[in-house]
Amino acid sequence: MNDLIDKQYLAHIQTLPLLAVLFITISLAYYLPYHFRNVYDPIPITKFYALYSIVIFLANLTIFHVRWILVLGIYLTGILILVFRSNHYFYKR
């Protein structure tokens, strides 16, 4: 059974870089709607998060070395958090 598990890619993932990418993305997804809570235009948030995509993919290339599909999945999850947090501040006014 251990041979089967050892051959899987998920058994060899470095968890610290993966958690770092996850933490940075979730932190930014919570911070951006809070920062732009009085701006009722989605353009600034979209620009900052699009810029973040370039930054996180370049950081992944040089620092984190996590699989691209995992970074893309974390990034898309961050978009979901960003949308729901933006709606929270938009409807709270």
C-alpha positions, 0 to 999 in steps of 0.5 A: 500500500505504501508503494501506491501512495509513494507514487502519487504526486500529492504525496510529494507536495511541499506543504509550506509553499502551498500554504503560503500561496493559499494564505496570501491569496485568501488574505488579499481576497479579504483585504481588497473588498475591505479596502475598497468598501466605499467605492461602488465600482468593481474596476479597482478591485478587478485591476488589483486582483488581476495584477495579483495574478501576475505577481503570484504566478511569477512568485510561483515560478521563482520562489514557491515552485507549486504546480500551476494547476494548484496555483490556478485553483487557489487563485480561482477560489480567491475570486469566489471569496473576493466576490462574496466579500465585495457583496457583503460590503456593497449590500451593507451600506 
